């Protein structure tokens, strides 16, 4: 899964299969804002998990 652009933010997911951990780096206008960390228990994180984390971030920012 590549970068996701939504509501003026850019989300760049990355993960380590060996460590079973990942992060989504959040940018706005090219400026780094936040790192959202997560873990997973399958071969790679499911897109639904990443989408859910993005939706949660946007909800916290009061953005749809």
C-alpha positions in Angstrom: 0.0 0.0 0.0 1.4 3.4 -1.0 0.8 6.9 0.3 -2.8 7.9 0.9 -3.9 11.5 0.3 -7.1 12.5 2.2 -8.6 15.8 3.5 -5.4 17.7 3.0 -3.2 15.2 4.8 -0.8 12.6 3.4 -0.5 9.3 5.1 2.6 7.1 4.4 2.3 3.6 5.9 5.4 1.5 6.5 5.8 -1.8 8.3 8.2 -4.6 9.3 6.9 -8.1 8.8 9.7 -9.5 11.0 8.8 -7.2 13.9 5.0 -7.3 13.2 5.0 -3.5 13.8 4.1 -0.6 11.6 3.7 3.2 11.5 1.8 5.7 9.5 3.6 9.0 9.0 1.2 11.9 8.7 2.1 15.0 6.7 0.3 18.2 5.9 1.6 20.5 3.2 4.9 18.5 3.2 5.4 19.0 6.9 5.6 16.0 9.2 2.9 16.1 11.9 2.7 12.7 13.6 3.6 9.1 13.6 0.8 6.6 14.3 2.1 3.3 15.4 0.4 -0.1 15.3 1.0 -3.8 15.4 -0.4 -6.6 13.4 -0.5 -10.4 13.5 -0.6 -11.5 9.9 1.8 -11.5 7.0 1.3 -7.8 6.4 -1.2 -5.2 7.9 -4.6 -5.3 6.4 -5.8 -2.3 4.4 -8.9 -2.1 6.6 -6.6 -1.7 9.7 -4.7 1.2 8.1 -7.9 2.8 6.8 -9.4 2.6 10.3 -6.3 4.3 11.9 -6.5 7.1 9.2 -10.3 7.6 9.9 -9.6 7.7 13.6 -6.9 10.4 13.1 -9.2 12.5 10.9 -12.0 12.2 13.4 -9.7 13.5 16.1 -8.8 16.4 13.9 -12.5 17.1 13.2 -12.0 16.5 9.5 -14.2 14.2 7.3 
